Amino acid sequence: MSRQLAVMMVLLAASGLAQAVTKCQNGSETLYTSASCPAGYRNVTGSMRSHVMTVPGVAKNQEADRAMSALRMQAAAQNQADEEMDLRAQNAFWNQCLVIDYRVRATERAMQTTEYWSYADRYREHADALRALQYGMGCLG
């Protein structure tokens, strides 16, 4: 009978459903419980042999699991927010590059259609400055 009880205790410990085991004795009677010893029994847990394991309560493990899952959810939400911010920053950068490119093209078109040389020189200088800005920002290539 005690061998069957020991096997059951080992199976419970292996399944993860076991709680802390207390061995209580009253004369020739032995009682294994997850609570404290009832009246008339004395705690003899220290005399238990190594084939019976005592494990911490499942409630503490469940609390730790809940806390870890909450942390994982927070980390996942933060990662998603970071990715969205990165995407928005990339979109803003490429939109700035696109606006500068439109300004360069408009300036070059104005330079080609103007009838005055002085205006064409100013347009050329403006287009060169815009191209330098594009290069400096890293928009080209």
N, C-alpha and C positions, 0 to 999 in steps of 0.2 A: 504494500500500500504506500509506504513512504517513497519507494522508487517511482511509482506512478506520479505521486505528488511532485517529486523533484523534476521529472520529465515535463510535467505540465508547467511548472515554474520556468524552466528553461525555454519552453516554447513560447510562453507569454513574454519573456524578456526578448526573445528573438523577433517577435512580431511587432515590437514597439508599443504594445498596449500595456505593458507591465508598469506597475507603480512600485514605490519603495516597499520592501517586504520586512515585516517585523515578526520575529519568531517569539512566541509566548509559550510558557510552560506552567502547568499546574500539576504537580506530582508526576504521574505517568502520561498525562495528556499533553500533546503539543498542538499549538494553533499557529497558523501562518496568516497574517492579516496585513492590510495596507494601512491600517490605522494604529493607534496605540493599543496596548494590551488591555483587555477588559478586566473588571474587578476579579480578584482571586488568582490572576495569572501574573507571572513575572517575565520581564523582558530578558531573553537570552540570545539576542541577535548576534552578539559577539562570538558565540560558540558555533555559529553556522559554518559548515564546511565550504570549500571553494566551488563545489558544483552548483551552488545556488548563488545567483548574482543579485545584488540589490541595485536598483536603478533609481534615478531621481524621478519625481512625479512627472506625469505626462503634461499636466497643466503648465508647468514652467516651460517645457519644450514647445508647447503650442503657443504660449505668449511670445517666446523668442521667434518662432516661425512667423507669427503675425507681424511682429516688428520688422523682421527681415523682408517680408513681402511688401510691407508698406514702404520701406526704404528702397526696394527695387522699383516699385511703382513711381516713387518720387524721382529716382535717377532716370528712369525711362522718360518721364514727362520733361525733365530738365534737358535730356539729350535731344528730344524732339523739338523743344523750344530753341535750343542752340542751333540745330540744323536749319530751322526756319529762319532764324536771324542771319545765319551765314548765307542762305539762299537770297534773302532780301538784300543783303549787302552786295552780293555778286550782281544781282539784277540792277541795283542802283549804280554800281560801277560801270557796267556795260551800257546802261542808258546814258550816262555822262559821256562815254566814249562815242556813242551814236550821235548825240547832240553836237559834239565837237566836229564829228565827221560831216554832218549836215551843214554846219557853219563854214567849214572849209570848202565844201562843194559850192555853196552859195557865193562865197567870196571869189572863188575861181571863175564862176559863171559871170559874176559882175565885172571881174577884171577883163574877161574876154569881150564883153559887150559894151564896155565904156568907150566913149569917143575921145576922152582926154587922157593924155599920158600921165599927168600928175595923179589922177585918180587911180590909174592902173598900177602905178608904183606903190601907192598906199594900200591897195588891195593885195598886191604881191607881198608886202611886208606883213600885213595882217594874216594872210594865208600861211606864211612861213612861221609866224608866231604860234598859230593854231597847230600846225604840224609838230612844232617843238613841244607844245603842251601835250599833244597826243603821245609823242615819244616818251616824254618824261613820266607820264602817267602809266605807261605800259600798255597802251591801247593797240599799238601796232605790233603785229607778229605775235 
